[in-house]
Structure formats: C-alpha cells, structure tokens
Amino acid sequence: MLWKIYFWIMFVLLIVSMFLENEYGWVETVLRIASTIIAFINTVGFYGYVYKKQFFSQSFWKIIFIITVIDVIVSTLYYGFQDAELGKGGIIFVSVFTIIIMFPLLLGLYRYGFQKQN
C-alpha cells in the first residue's frame, strides 16, 4: 500500500514539475528536458513494479535504472551548485534530502530491473 501511495505522490510531483519556471537558462532547459523524459520512463517502470505489470525487458530496466541514478546525481549537484547561497552544508543537505526522497523510486526500479526471472 505504501508503494502505491509513494507512486502517486511522485506522479503528481512529476506533473507539477513540468509547469515550474526555468530560472537557470539554456543549460537548465536541456537538463530539465532530459530529466523529464527520464522521469516519465522511470515512472512507467515504477508503475510496473508497484502494480506488478511487465513493460519492456529486464535489460531495458537495468539500463533505465543506471540512467536514473546518473540523472539524480547530476541534477542534484547541478541545482545544488547553482544556488551559491546554500554553501557547502546546504549542498550536502539538499543532496541527502534528494537521496532520501528518491530512494524508494530507485529501489523499486532496481528490483524491477534486477529481479529474478520466473
């Protein structure tokens, strides 16, 4: 039940994030478009994990898991360093907070891609 609640919260956040204002210029626009595409794909995978539906192959989800981890790291560092007033402690806080929020999604994608085949 908690997986389903988390899925729907993350789905709503994904939809809301598409309407947020661009504050950082061209580089942020490219990063945001790439992250949004990755987010839609990993949302499908997370939906498949939560509701026990199989979409695409396990190899595909293994690759998506790795891409998602890289995307989370790059996005967190990029936005953390863009906010210069955060300082070192602020960047660490934002990074840890992001990992805590994203951990269930990453765990679900990992399990979805790396589960044993029946």
C-alpha positions as CSV (number, residue, x, y, z in Angstrom):
1,M,0.0,0.0,0.0
2,L,2.8,2.4,0.8
3,W,4.4,1.8,-2.6
4,K,1.2,2.8,-4.3
5,I,0.9,6.0,-2.2
6,Y,4.5,6.9,-2.9
7,F,4.0,6.2,-6.6
8,W,1.0,8.6,-6.9
9,I,2.8,11.3,-4.9
10,M,5.8,11.0,-7.2
11,F,3.5,11.0,-10.3
12,V,1.8,14.2,-9.1
13,L,5.2,15.8,-8.4
14,L,6.3,14.9,-11.9
15,I,3.3,16.5,-13.5
16,V,3.6,19.7,-11.3
17,S,7.4,20.0,-12.0
18,M,6.6,20.3,-15.7
19,F,5.0,23.7,-15.0
20,L,7.7,25.2,-12.9
21,E,9.5,28.3,-14.2
22,N,13.0,28.0,-15.7
23,E,15.5,30.0,-13.6
24,Y,18.9,28.9,-14.9
25,G,18.8,29.4,-18.7
26,W,19.7,27.2,-21.6
27,V,21.8,24.5,-19.8
28,E,19.0,24.1,-17.3
29,T,16.4,23.7,-20.1
30,V,18.4,20.9,-21.7
31,L,18.9,19.2,-18.3
32,R,15.2,19.7,-17.5
33,I,14.0,18.2,-20.8
34,A,16.3,15.2,-20.4
35,S,15.3,14.7,-16.8
36,T,11.6,14.9,-17.6
37,I,12.0,12.3,-20.3
38,I,13.9,10.0,-18.0
39,A,11.3,10.7,-15.2
40,F,8.4,9.6,-17.5
41,I,10.2,6.4,-18.4
42,N,11.2,5.6,-14.9
43,T,7.6,6.4,-13.7
44,V,6.4,3.7,-16.1
45,G,8.9,1.3,-14.7
46,F,8.0,2.2,-11.1
47,Y,4.3,1.7,-12.0
48,G,5.1,-1.7,-13.4
49,Y,6.9,-2.6,-10.2
50,V,4.2,-1.3,-7.9
51,Y,1.3,-2.9,-9.8
52,K,3.2,-6.0,-10.9
53,K,2.9,-5.3,-14.6
54,Q,5.7,-6.2,-17.1
55,F,6.7,-3.5,-19.5
56,F,9.7,-4.0,-21.8
57,S,12.6,-6.3,-20.9
58,Q,14.6,-6.5,-17.8
59,S,17.7,-5.4,-19.7
60,F,15.8,-2.2,-20.6
61,W,15.0,-1.5,-17.0
62,K,18.6,-2.2,-15.9
63,I,19.8,0.5,-18.3
64,I,17.0,2.9,-17.1
65,F,18.0,2.3,-13.5
66,I,21.6,3.3,-14.2
67,I,20.5,6.3,-16.3
68,T,18.1,7.4,-13.5
69,V,20.9,7.1,-10.8
70,I,23.2,9.2,-13.0
71,D,20.3,11.7,-13.6
72,V,19.6,12.1,-9.9
73,I,23.2,12.7,-9.1
74,V,23.8,15.2,-11.9
75,S,20.6,17.1,-11.3
76,T,21.2,17.3,-7.5
77,L,24.8,18.5,-8.0
78,Y,23.8,21.0,-10.8
79,Y,21.0,22.6,-8.9
80,G,22.9,22.5,-5.6
81,F,25.9,24.4,-7.1
82,Q,23.6,26.8,-8.9
83,D,22.3,28.0,-5.5
84,A,25.5,29.6,-4.3
85,E,24.0,30.9,-1.1
86,L,23.5,27.4,0.1
87,G,27.1,26.9,0.9
88,K,28.8,23.5,1.5
89,G,26.4,22.5,4.2
90,G,23.4,23.4,2.1
91,I,24.6,21.4,-0.8
92,I,25.1,18.4,1.5
93,F,21.6,18.8,3.0
94,V,20.0,19.1,-0.4
95,S,21.9,16.0,-1.7
96,V,20.9,13.9,1.3
97,F,17.3,15.1,1.2
98,T,17.1,14.3,-2.5
99,I,18.5,10.8,-2.0
100,I,16.1,10.1,0.9
101,I,13.1,11.2,-1.3
102,M,14.3,9.3,-4.4
103,F,15.4,6.2,-2.6
104,P,12.1,4.3,-2.8
105,L,11.9,5.1,-6.5
106,L,15.4,3.9,-7.1
107,L,14.8,0.8,-5.0
108,G,11.7,0.0,-7.0
109,L,13.4,0.4,-10.3
110,Y,16.4,-1.7,-9.1
111,R,14.0,-4.5,-8.0
112,Y,12.0,-4.2,-11.3
113,G,15.1,-4.5,-13.5
114,F,17.2,-6.9,-11.4
115,Q,14.5,-9.3,-10.1
116,K,15.0,-13.0,-10.8
117,Q,13.0,-14.3,-13.8
118,N,10.4,-16.8,-13.1
